[in-house]
Amino acid sequence: MAQPLAVYTNMQNQVIVWDRGIMRKVDYLPPVEVKTGRTAIPYLDNSRSFKIYYKGGARTVNAGFTNEFVVSDNLIAFLNAKSLKVFDNGNIKDLSTFCTQYYMGDSVLMFFDGVRSEYKAYYNGTVYPIEGFLAGNPLEVVKVSDNIAAYDNYANQFRIFYHGNIIEQEDYAVSSFEVGRNTVAYVDINRQFKIFHNGKTYLTEEFPPSAFQVGDNVAAYVSNDGYFKVFYGDSVRSLGFFTPEFRVADNMVTYRDPGGYFKVFYKGDIYTLESYYPEKTVVQYNSIAYVNRANILRLFTEGEIYDVTNAELESWQLNYDVIKYQIGRNMFRIYYKGTEYSQ
C-alpha cells in the first residue's frame, strides 16, 4: 500500500502536497475544493478546472465541467453534469452518461446507470451488472465499504457483491446490516446475528445485539446479554460485561472501559491510551489523533503512541495515518510515523 498523502495551502496561496516525505508545489492559487485520498488528491482549482494530483504531478482533467467528486483509497469518482467517470490507477473510464445514484468504497464503485436502468459495480477495472431496474424506484438501502457492497434487492433478498461476484447471502431481506473491508454484519429474518467475512458466514449470536459497528476485518457489538465483544480473525472475543461508548473505524475499535479509560482494540491487541475518555478523537485507518488534557496533540499509529506537539494549534487534521497541523498563520507541519516534515 502506498504511503498516504497530505495537502494544504500556504500563506502565499501555493498548494503544497506532501508525498513520500517530499513537499511539492502543485498550484499557485487556493483551490475551490480539495479532497485527500490515499493515492491521489482531486481538486477544483481557482478557476474550477478539475485536477488530480497523482504520482508526483497534477494533471488537468477538464475545465469547469465537474460538479461533484469523491475520493477513496484507490478511486476517484466524479460527475460532469450526470455523466459518471472514475479515475483508477492513473486512467479515466466512462461508466455512465446518465447516473443518478452512486456509492463508493476504497476499491468498488456501485452506481445506477440510468441509460440501461440497472445497477452496476465497477471493481478492479471491470464493470459488473448487479440488479435490473424492476420496481420503478431505486434500491432503498445500499451500503458500500472498501471492497464490498451489500443490499436488499427488488425481490427482497439480501445480496453481497464481493470480489466481482454476487453472493446470494439470504433469501429474505435483512433490516439491519453494516459493511467493512471483507466483512458484513447483519441480523437475519430469524433475528440471529451473523457475520460474513472473507467468503464465510459465522453465526455469532442467537439474538440480535443492542448495538454493532463494522470496520476493516473487524466488528464490535454489545450482545443481547450485555457483553461487549469484538469479532476479529474469524473468532469472537469478549472484552467484558459492560456497555461502552464505542466506535469502529477502519482497523480500529475505540471504547471507554468500565473504569473510564480510553482503550483501543487494534489487530488483536488492546492498548490503553488515557485514564479518561477524550471528548474529541479522530479515527482513521491505523491511527487515532486527539489533544489530551496536557494540551499535547497525541497520535496512536500501528500500536505506537507519539506526542506530536504541545504548541498552540490553529488547526489540525488526520488523513489516513498522516497528521497535518498549523501553528500560527503560516507554519504548517506534516507528521507521519514519528517523523515531522515542514516546507
Buried (B, 14 or more C-beta within 10 A) or exposed (E): EEBBBBBBBBEEEBBBBBBEEEBBEBBEEBBEEBBBBBBBBBBBBBEBBBBBBBEEEBEEBBEEBBEEBBBBBBBBBBBBEEBBBBBBEEEBEEBBBBBEBBBBBBBBBBBBBBEEEBBBBBBEEEBBEBBEBEEEEEBEEBBBBBBBBBBBBBEEBBBBBBBEEBBEBBEEBBBBBBBBBBBBBBBBEEEBBBBBBEEEBBEBBEEBBEEBBBBBBBBBBBBBEEBBBBBBEEEBBEBEEBEBEBBBBBBBBBBBBEEEBBBBBBBEEBBEBBEEBBEEBBBBBBBBBBBBEEEBBBBBBEEEEBEBBEBEBEEBBBBBBBBBBBBEEEBBBBBBBEEEBEB
